[in-house]
Amino acid sequence: MLAVYNYKPDEISYMSLPDGRADVWLRKSITETVGEDSNTVWECEEISFRTALTEEEIIENINVIWENGGPVIDEETEEEVADGVTLEQRVEANEEAIVELAELVAELAG
C-alpha cells in the first residue's frame, strides 16, 4: 500500500503493546518528493500488522514477512511463523529427507 509522510519514516517501526504483542509497520522504496502543496513529502510502500513476534524475528525474516504481507499463521498450531514455513511443511521436508537418506544408505550398502 502506498503511504505518504511529511517526515522521512523509518523502514521498520515496532511499537510494543501491554499484552506482549506489537504493532509493526514495514516500509520500502522510501522516496522524497514534492507534495500537492509544494512541501517535501516521503512516499513508500507500507504494510502493517499486529504480531507476537519480536523485533529481532521480524528483522531476520523481513523479506518473507514482506512477501506474505505479514507473518504466516500455521493452521495446525495457530501460531505465527516468522520465516513463512509452517509446521506441516517442516515435517514434510524432514520426511522427504529421511526417505532420501534411507535410499542412499541402501544404495551404499549394496
DSSP file (Angstrom, degrees, kcal/mol; ACC not computed):
  #  RESIDUE AA STRUCTURE BP1 BP2  ACC     N-H-->O    O-->H-N    N-H-->O    O-->H-N    TCO  KAPPA ALPHA  PHI   PSI    X-CA   Y-CA   Z-CA
    1    1 A M              0   0    0      0, 0.0    45,-2.7     0, 0.0     2,-0.3   0.000 360.0 360.0 360.0 139.0    0.0    0.0    0.0
    2    2 A L  E     -A   45   0A   0     43,-0.2     2,-0.3    41,-0.1    43,-0.2  -0.617 360.0-173.6 -78.0 131.9    1.3    3.5   -0.8
    3    3 A A  E     -A   44   0A   0     41,-2.9    41,-2.1    -2,-0.3     2,-0.4  -0.951  10.0-156.0-126.2 148.0    1.8    5.7    2.2
    4    4 A V  E     -A   43   0A   0     -2,-0.3     2,-0.3    39,-0.2    39,-0.2  -0.989  12.3-177.9-127.6 132.0    2.8    9.4    2.3
    5    5 A Y  E     -A   42   0A   0     37,-2.8    37,-2.8    -2,-0.4    -2,-0.0  -0.904  32.4-140.7-125.9 153.8    4.5   11.1    5.3
    6    6 A N  S    S+     0   0    0     -2,-0.3     2,-0.3    35,-0.2    34,-0.1   0.297  95.5  43.2 -93.6   8.7    5.6   14.7    5.9
    7    7 A Y  S    S-     0   0    0     35,-0.2    35,-0.2     0, 0.0    -2,-0.1  -0.948 104.2 -89.3-142.1 160.2    8.8   13.3    7.5
    8    8 A K        -     0   0    0     -2,-0.3     2,-0.1    33,-0.1    -2,-0.1  -0.625  49.3-144.2 -75.1 115.3   11.1   10.5    6.4
    9    9 A P        -     0   0    0      0, 0.0     2,-0.1     0, 0.0    21,-0.1  -0.399  15.3-106.8 -78.6 156.4    9.7    7.4    8.0
   10   10 A D        -     0   0    0      1,-0.1     3,-0.1    -2,-0.1    15,-0.0  -0.446  23.5-122.9 -73.5 153.9   11.9    4.5    9.4
   11   11 A E  S    S+     0   0    0      1,-0.2    16,-2.9    -2,-0.1     2,-0.4   0.851 100.9  28.5 -66.4 -33.4   12.0    1.3    7.4
   12   12 A I  E     -B   26   0A   0     14,-0.2     2,-0.5     2,-0.0    -1,-0.2  -0.994  65.4-174.7-130.9 128.1   10.7   -0.6   10.4
   13   13 A S  E     -B   25   0A   0     12,-2.4    12,-2.2    -2,-0.4     2,-0.5  -0.991   6.7-176.5-120.0 125.2    8.5    0.8   13.2
   14   14 A Y  E     -B   24   0A   0     -2,-0.5     2,-0.6    10,-0.2    10,-0.2  -0.967   2.5-174.8-125.6 112.7    7.9   -1.6   16.1
   15   15 A M  E     -B   23   0A   0      8,-2.9     8,-2.4    -2,-0.5    -2,-0.0  -0.909  18.7-141.0-115.3 107.2    5.5   -0.4   18.9
   16   16 A S  E     -B   22   0A   0     -2,-0.6     6,-0.3     6,-0.2     5,-0.1  -0.333  14.8-150.3 -65.3 143.9    5.3   -2.8   21.8
   17   17 A L    >   -     0   0    0      4,-3.0     3,-1.9     1,-0.1    -1,-0.0  -0.800  25.7-111.2-113.6 157.4    1.8   -3.2   23.4
   18   18 A P  T 3  S+     0   0    0      0, 0.0    -1,-0.1     0, 0.0     4,-0.1   0.759 113.8  61.9 -60.1 -25.3    1.0   -4.0   27.0
   19   19 A D  T 3  S-     0   0    0      1,-0.1     3,-0.1     2,-0.0    -3,-0.0   0.385 121.6-101.5 -84.8   6.5   -0.3   -7.5   26.1
   20   20 A G  S <  S+     0   0    0     -3,-1.9     2,-0.1     1,-0.4    -1,-0.1   0.265  92.7 102.8  94.7 -12.4    3.1   -8.6   24.8
   21   21 A R        -     0   0    0     -5,-0.1    -4,-3.0    33,-0.0    -1,-0.4  -0.273  58.1-143.9 -89.9-175.1    2.3   -8.1   21.1
   22   22 A A  E     -BC  16  51A   0     29,-2.4    29,-2.6    -6,-0.3     2,-0.5  -0.996  13.6-125.6-149.3 151.2    3.3   -5.2   18.9
   23   23 A D  E     -BC  15  50A   0     -8,-2.4    -8,-2.9    -2,-0.3     2,-0.4  -0.866  37.0-166.7 -93.3 133.6    2.0   -3.1   16.1
   24   24 A V  E     -BC  14  49A   0     25,-2.9    25,-2.0    -2,-0.5     2,-0.4  -0.963  17.5-169.1-129.4 139.4    4.5   -3.2   13.2
   25   25 A W  E     -BC  13  48A   0    -12,-2.2   -12,-2.4    -2,-0.4     2,-0.4  -0.998   7.5-167.3-124.2 126.4    4.9   -1.1   10.1
   26   26 A L  E     -BC  12  47A   0     21,-2.8    21,-2.2    -2,-0.4     2,-0.4  -0.947  10.6-176.3-112.9 134.4    7.4   -2.2    7.4
   27   27 A R  E     + C   0  46A   0    -16,-2.9     2,-0.3    -2,-0.4    19,-0.2  -0.967   8.1 170.7-132.1 145.9    8.3    0.3    4.6
   28   28 A K  E     + C   0  45A   0     17,-2.0    17,-2.6    -2,-0.4     3,-0.1  -0.953  59.1  38.8-146.2 168.3   10.4    0.1    1.5
   29   29 A S  E    S-     0   0A   0     -2,-0.3     2,-0.5     1,-0.2    -1,-0.1   0.913  70.7-175.1  56.5  46.5   11.1    2.2   -1.5
   30   30 A I  E     +     0   0A   0     14,-0.1     2,-0.4    -3,-0.1    14,-0.2  -0.623   6.8 176.8 -75.6 118.9   11.1    5.4    0.6
   31   31 A T  E     - C   0  43A   0     12,-2.8    12,-2.6    -2,-0.5     2,-0.4  -0.973  28.6-129.5-130.7 142.3   11.5    8.3   -1.7
   32   32 A E  E     + C   0  42A   0     -2,-0.4     2,-0.3    10,-0.2    10,-0.2  -0.710  41.2 153.6 -86.8 135.9   11.5   12.1   -1.2
   33   33 A T  E     - C   0  41A   0      8,-3.1     8,-2.9    -2,-0.4     2,-0.5  -0.884  45.8 -93.4-149.8 178.3    9.2   14.0   -3.4
   34   34 A V  E     - C   0  40A   0     -2,-0.3     6,-0.2     6,-0.2     8,-0.0  -0.902  39.8-143.2-105.1 127.3    7.2   17.3   -3.6
   35   35 A G    >   -     0   0    0      4,-3.6     3,-1.8    -2,-0.5    -1,-0.0  -0.130  33.9 -88.6 -80.3 179.7    3.5   17.1   -2.5
   36   36 A E  T 3  S+     0   0    0      1,-0.3    -1,-0.1     2,-0.1    -2,-0.0   0.788 128.3  52.9 -59.6 -30.3    0.5   18.9   -3.9
   37   37 A D  T 3  S-     0   0    0      2,-0.1    -1,-0.3     1,-0.0     3,-0.1   0.187 120.7-107.4 -93.6  17.5    1.1   21.8   -1.5
   38   38 A S  S <  S+     0   0    0     -3,-1.8     2,-0.3     1,-0.3    -2,-0.1   0.599  80.5 128.3  67.1  14.5    4.7   22.2   -2.7
   39   39 A N        -     0   0    0      1,-0.1    -4,-3.6    -5,-0.0     2,-0.3  -0.667  68.8 -98.5 -94.3 155.4    6.1   20.8    0.6
   40   40 A T  E     + C   0  34A   0     -2,-0.3     2,-0.3    -6,-0.2    -6,-0.2  -0.563  48.8 172.3 -73.1 132.9    8.5   17.9    0.8
   41   41 A V  E     - C   0  33A   0     -8,-2.9    -8,-3.1    -2,-0.3     2,-0.5  -0.910  26.7-131.4-134.3 163.6    6.9   14.5    1.5
   42   42 A W  E     -AC   5  32A   0    -37,-2.8   -37,-2.8    -2,-0.3     2,-0.3  -0.978  18.6-164.3-119.8 130.0    8.1   11.0    1.6
   43   43 A E  E     +AC   4  31A   0    -12,-2.6   -12,-2.8    -2,-0.5     2,-0.3  -0.851  17.8 157.2-110.3 148.0    6.3    8.2   -0.2
   44   44 A C  E     -A    3   0A   0    -41,-2.1   -41,-2.9    -2,-0.3     2,-0.4  -0.988  45.7-101.2-159.6 162.7    6.8    4.5    0.4
   45   45 A E  E     -AC   2  28A   0    -17,-2.6   -17,-2.0    -2,-0.3     2,-0.4  -0.773  50.1-175.0 -84.5 138.2    5.3    1.1    0.1
   46   46 A E  E     - C   0  27A   0    -45,-2.7     2,-0.3    -2,-0.4   -19,-0.2  -0.997  22.8-177.5-143.7 139.9    4.0    0.0    3.5
   47   47 A I  E     - C   0  26A   0    -21,-2.2   -21,-2.8    -2,-0.4     2,-0.3  -0.963  12.0-169.8-126.6 152.1    2.4   -2.9    5.3
   48   48 A S  E     + C   0  25A   0     -2,-0.3     2,-0.3   -23,-0.2   -23,-0.2  -0.987  12.0 156.5-140.8 151.6    1.3   -3.0    8.9
   49   49 A F  E     - C   0  24A   0    -25,-2.0   -25,-2.9    -2,-0.3     2,-0.4  -0.980  38.6-113.1-163.3 163.0    0.2   -5.8   11.2
   50   50 A R  E     + C   0  23A   0     -2,-0.3     2,-0.3   -27,-0.2   -27,-0.2  -0.905  46.1 168.3-105.0 137.1   -0.2   -6.8   14.9
   51   51 A T  E     - C   0  22A   0    -29,-2.6   -29,-2.4    -2,-0.4    -2,-0.0  -0.950  48.9-141.5-148.5 160.8    2.1   -9.6   16.0
   52   52 A A  S    S+     0   0    0     -2,-0.3    -1,-0.1   -31,-0.2     2,-0.1   0.390  73.0 111.7 -99.3  -2.5    3.6  -11.6   18.8
   53   53 A L  S    S-     0   0    0    -31,-0.1    -2,-0.1     1,-0.1     2,-0.1  -0.366  71.5-115.8 -70.1 150.8    6.9  -11.8   17.0
   54   54 A T     >  -     0   0    0      1,-0.1     4,-1.9    -2,-0.1     5,-0.2  -0.386  24.5-110.6 -79.1 164.5    9.9  -10.0   18.4
   55   55 A E  H  > S+     0   0    0      1,-0.2     4,-2.5     2,-0.2     5,-0.2   0.879 120.3  54.3 -62.2 -36.8   11.5   -7.2   16.5
   56   56 A E  H  > S+     0   0    0      2,-0.2     4,-2.6     1,-0.2    -1,-0.2   0.902 106.2  50.9 -64.2 -42.0   14.6   -9.4   16.0
   57   57 A E  H  > S+     0   0    0      1,-0.2     4,-1.2     2,-0.2    -1,-0.2   0.887 111.5  48.8 -63.1 -38.3   12.4  -12.2   14.5
   58   58 A I  H  < S+     0   0    0     -4,-1.9     3,-0.3     2,-0.2    -2,-0.2   0.937 111.7  48.0 -66.7 -46.1   10.9   -9.6   12.1
   59   59 A I  H >< S+     0   0    0     -4,-2.5     3,-1.1     1,-0.2     4,-0.2   0.913 110.9  51.4 -61.2 -43.4   14.3   -8.2   11.1
   60   60 A E  H 3< S+     0   0    0     -4,-2.6    -1,-0.2     1,-0.2    -2,-0.2   0.782 123.7  29.3 -64.3 -27.6   15.7  -11.7   10.5
   61   61 A N  T 3X S+     0   0    0     -4,-1.2     4,-2.5    -3,-0.3     3,-0.2  -0.001  79.0 129.3-122.8  27.6   12.8  -12.7    8.3
   62   62 A I  H <> S+     0   0    0     -3,-1.1     4,-2.7     1,-0.2     5,-0.2   0.836  71.2  53.0 -59.0 -38.1   11.8   -9.3    6.8
   63   63 A N  H  > S+     0   0    0     -4,-0.2     4,-2.4     2,-0.2    -1,-0.2   0.927 112.6  43.3 -65.7 -44.3   11.8  -10.4    3.1
   64   64 A V  H  > S+     0   0    0     -3,-0.2     4,-2.0     2,-0.2     6,-0.2   0.918 115.2  49.5 -66.5 -43.3    9.4  -13.4    3.8
   65   65 A I  H  X>S+     0   0    0     -4,-2.5     5,-2.2     1,-0.2     4,-0.8   0.918 111.5  49.5 -62.3 -42.7    7.2  -11.3    6.0
   66   66 A W  H ><5S+     0   0    0     -4,-2.7     3,-1.0    -5,-0.2    -2,-0.2   0.942 110.2  50.2 -61.0 -47.5    7.0   -8.6    3.4
   67   67 A E  H 3<5S+     0   0    0     -4,-2.4    -1,-0.2     1,-0.3    -2,-0.2   0.847 114.8  44.2 -60.0 -35.1    6.2  -11.0    0.6
   68   68 A N  H 3<5S-     0   0    0     -4,-2.0    -1,-0.3    -5,-0.1    -2,-0.2   0.510 111.1-118.9 -88.5  -5.4    3.4  -12.5    2.7
   69   69 A G  T <<5S-     0   0    0     -3,-1.0    -3,-0.2    -4,-0.8   -21,-0.2   0.682  84.2 -14.6  74.8  17.1    2.0   -9.2    3.9
   70   70 A G  S   <S-     0   0    0     -5,-2.2    -2,-0.1    -6,-0.2   -19,-0.0  -0.822 109.0 -31.0 143.1 179.7    2.8  -10.1    7.5
   71   71 A P        -     0   0    0      0, 0.0     2,-0.3     0, 0.0    11,-0.2  -0.321  63.0-117.2 -63.8 147.9    3.6  -13.2    9.5
   72   72 A V  E     -D   81   0B   0      9,-1.6     9,-3.2    13,-0.0     2,-0.6  -0.656  21.8-135.1 -83.6 141.5    2.2  -16.5    8.2
   73   73 A I  E     -D   80   0B   0     -2,-0.3     2,-0.6     7,-0.2     7,-0.2  -0.888  12.9-133.8-100.2 122.0   -0.3  -18.3   10.6
   74   74 A D     >  -     0   0    0      5,-2.9     4,-2.9    -2,-0.6     5,-0.4  -0.644  12.4-151.4 -72.8 117.2    0.3  -22.1   10.9
   75   75 A E  T  4 S+     0   0    0     -2,-0.6    -1,-0.2     1,-0.2    -2,-0.0   0.815  91.5  50.0 -62.9 -31.3   -3.2  -23.5   10.6
   76   76 A E  T  4 S+     0   0    0      1,-0.2    -1,-0.2     3,-0.1    -2,-0.0   0.932 126.7  21.7 -74.6 -46.7   -2.3  -26.5   12.8
   77   77 A T  T  4 S-     0   0    0      2,-0.2    -2,-0.2     0, 0.0    -1,-0.2   0.596  92.4-136.9 -97.3 -12.7   -0.7  -24.7   15.7
   78   78 A E     <  +     0   0    0     -4,-2.9     2,-0.3     1,-0.2    -3,-0.2   0.733  61.2 131.3  58.8  25.4   -2.4  -21.3   15.1
   79   79 A E        -     0   0    0     -5,-0.4    -5,-2.9     1,-0.0    -1,-0.2  -0.751  64.8-103.0-104.6 154.6    0.9  -19.7   15.8
   80   80 A E  E     -D   73   0B   0     -2,-0.3     2,-0.5    -7,-0.2    -7,-0.2  -0.523  28.7-153.0 -74.2 141.8    2.7  -17.0   13.8
   81   81 A V  E >   -D   72   0B   0     -9,-3.2    -9,-1.6    -2,-0.2     3,-0.8  -0.964   5.9-165.0-120.0 114.6    5.6  -18.2   11.7
   82   82 A A  T 3  S+     0   0    0     -2,-0.5    -1,-0.1     1,-0.2   -17,-0.1   0.882  87.8  46.9 -67.6 -39.4    8.3  -15.6   11.0
   83   83 A D  T 3  S-     0   0    0      2,-0.2    -1,-0.2   -19,-0.1     3,-0.1   0.408 109.2-116.6 -89.9   4.8   10.0  -17.5    8.2
   84   84 A G  S <  S+     0   0    0     -3,-0.8     2,-0.6     1,-0.2    -2,-0.1   0.521  77.6 120.1  79.3   4.8    6.9  -18.4    6.3
   85   85 A V        -     0   0    0    -13,-0.1    -1,-0.2     4,-0.0    -2,-0.2  -0.913  52.8-147.2-108.5 118.8    7.4  -22.2    6.8
   86   86 A T     >  -     0   0    0     -2,-0.6     4,-2.1     1,-0.1     5,-0.2  -0.302  26.4-108.3 -79.7 165.5    4.6  -23.9    8.7
   87   87 A L  H  > S+     0   0    0      1,-0.2     4,-2.6     2,-0.2     5,-0.2   0.896 120.6  54.5 -58.8 -41.9    5.0  -26.9   11.0
   88   88 A E  H  > S+     0   0    0      1,-0.2     4,-2.3     2,-0.2    -1,-0.2   0.901 108.3  48.7 -60.2 -41.8    3.3  -29.2    8.3
   89   89 A Q  H  > S+     0   0    0      2,-0.2     4,-2.2     1,-0.2    -1,-0.2   0.877 110.8  51.0 -66.9 -37.1    5.8  -28.0    5.7
   90   90 A R  H  X S+     0   0    0     -4,-2.1     4,-2.3     2,-0.2    -2,-0.2   0.925 111.0  47.5 -65.2 -44.9    8.7  -28.7    8.1
   91   91 A V  H  X S+     0   0    0     -4,-2.6     4,-2.6     1,-0.2    -2,-0.2   0.918 111.8  50.8 -62.6 -43.8    7.5  -32.2    8.9
   92   92 A E  H  X S+     0   0    0     -4,-2.3     4,-2.2     1,-0.2    -1,-0.2   0.915 110.4  48.7 -60.8 -43.9    7.0  -32.9    5.2
   93   93 A A  H  X S+     0   0    0     -4,-2.2     4,-2.1     1,-0.2    -1,-0.2   0.894 112.0  49.5 -63.7 -40.1   10.6  -31.7    4.3
   94   94 A N  H  X S+     0   0    0     -4,-2.3     4,-2.2     2,-0.2    -2,-0.2   0.901 109.7  50.9 -65.8 -41.1   12.0  -33.9    7.2
   95   95 A E  H  X S+     0   0    0     -4,-2.6     4,-2.1     1,-0.2    -2,-0.2   0.912 110.5  49.1 -63.3 -42.2   10.1  -36.9    6.0
   96   96 A E  H  X S+     0   0    0     -4,-2.2     4,-2.4     1,-0.2    -1,-0.2   0.899 110.4  51.1 -63.2 -40.2   11.4  -36.5    2.4
   97   97 A A  H  X S+     0   0    0     -4,-2.1     4,-2.4     2,-0.2    -1,-0.2   0.883 109.0  51.0 -65.1 -38.1   15.0  -36.1    3.7
   98   98 A I  H  X S+     0   0    0     -4,-2.2     4,-2.7     2,-0.2    -2,-0.2   0.912 110.2  49.1 -65.9 -42.7   14.7  -39.3    5.7
   99   99 A V  H  X S+     0   0    0     -4,-2.1     4,-2.4     2,-0.2    -2,-0.2   0.931 112.4  48.0 -61.7 -45.8   13.4  -41.2    2.7
  100  100 A E  H  X S+     0   0    0     -4,-2.4     4,-2.1     1,-0.2    -2,-0.2   0.900 112.6  49.0 -62.0 -41.0   16.3  -39.8    0.6
  101  101 A L  H  X S+     0   0    0     -4,-2.4     4,-2.6     2,-0.2    -2,-0.2   0.911 110.3  50.3 -65.7 -42.3   18.8  -40.7    3.3
  102  102 A A  H  X S+     0   0    0     -4,-2.7     4,-2.4     1,-0.2    -2,-0.2   0.897 110.8  49.9 -62.8 -40.1   17.4  -44.3    3.6
  103  103 A E  H  X S+     0   0    0     -4,-2.4     4,-2.2     2,-0.2    -1,-0.2   0.896 111.1  49.3 -64.6 -40.0   17.6  -44.7   -0.2
  104  104 A L  H  X S+     0   0    0     -4,-2.1     4,-2.5     2,-0.2    -2,-0.2   0.910 111.3  48.5 -66.0 -43.6   21.2  -43.5   -0.1
  105  105 A V  H  X S+     0   0    0     -4,-2.6     4,-2.1     2,-0.2    -2,-0.2   0.912 112.0  49.5 -62.6 -42.7   22.2  -45.9    2.7
  106  106 A A  H  X S+     0   0    0     -4,-2.4     4,-0.8     1,-0.2    -2,-0.2   0.896 111.4  49.5 -63.3 -39.7   20.5  -48.8    0.9
  107  107 A E  H  < S+     0   0    0     -4,-2.2     3,-0.5     1,-0.2    -2,-0.2   0.911 112.8  46.3 -65.0 -43.3   22.4  -47.9   -2.3
  108  108 A L  H  < S+     0   0    0     -4,-2.5    -1,-0.2     1,-0.2    -2,-0.2   0.827 107.6  57.2 -69.8 -30.8   25.7  -47.7   -0.4
  109  109 A A  H  <        0   0    0     -4,-2.1    -1,-0.2    -5,-0.2    -2,-0.2   0.675 360.0 360.0 -75.3 -16.2   25.1  -51.0    1.4
  110  110 A G     <        0   0    0     -4,-0.8    -3,-0.2    -3,-0.5    -2,-0.1   0.449 360.0 360.0  93.4 360.0   24.7  -52.6   -2.0
